């Protein structure tokens, strides 16, 4: 497959995830639990039939690791959706992308993967970006910051668990565990916070799972089709898209300090990807 096709797939994936985040922000009258519930329904609509059609064992092989991945996914998703009630979408997405820092630390502890000095320096650059956003950014709420960092930490756990699982499980089974647990958790927790959607809101809520599935599918296709060091950094275009959407759709303001912090986060993490791929 041509690199241009893989790049198109990744950009298409990023657009889908950006639209999902924008819809979540727009539906801020709904609880994060109800949004998690609807986010899972849309994806299960795709994953369950595909697993049954391919005759893949739905419970998988590594049940404990799959449950841990699902739990970490539910925590990460719920905390991220909660953070959007307190933070600008571009800021929230940028801060969530600190997850590779936590993934590297967890991989060092649990998988004995080494972190080179230059990587520690790049992680420090990204973390300084977080401090700048918090210290000088426009109205960065502490509760929102706590939620988004919890989301990033949980995402770091996910990366390590999936690496531990390796190729022993179908990606469909991994996603399905996550979505089933999100469905159950979101459904139970939203009972006391349930808000009846109107027709437009029903469509938007159900679209979350569709956008999420399309984003996941085309990201996987892109990573399978071309070198990771070319494709993976394109994921960070989501930050740019979310800043544009936040500014033009939600009227959010990003001062120069916030943009500097975001630039440091992206620089530290994208260059880290480049170095790791160059060394592998």
Secondary structure, DSSP 8 states (H G I E B T S, - for coil): --HHHHHHHHHHHHHHHHHHHHHHHHTTTS-HHHHHHHHHHHHHHHHHHHHHHHT--TT-S-HHHHHHHHHHHHHHHHHHHHHTTTS-HHHHHHHHTTHHHHHHHHHHHHS-----HHHHHHHHHHHHHHHHHHHHSSS--HHHHHHHHHHHHHHHHHHHHHHHHGGGS-HHHHHHHHHHHHHHHHHHHTGGG-----HHHHHHHHHHHHHHHHHHHHHHHHHHHS-HHHHGGGGGHHHHHHHHHHHHHS-----HHHHHHHHHHHHHHHHHHHHHHHH-
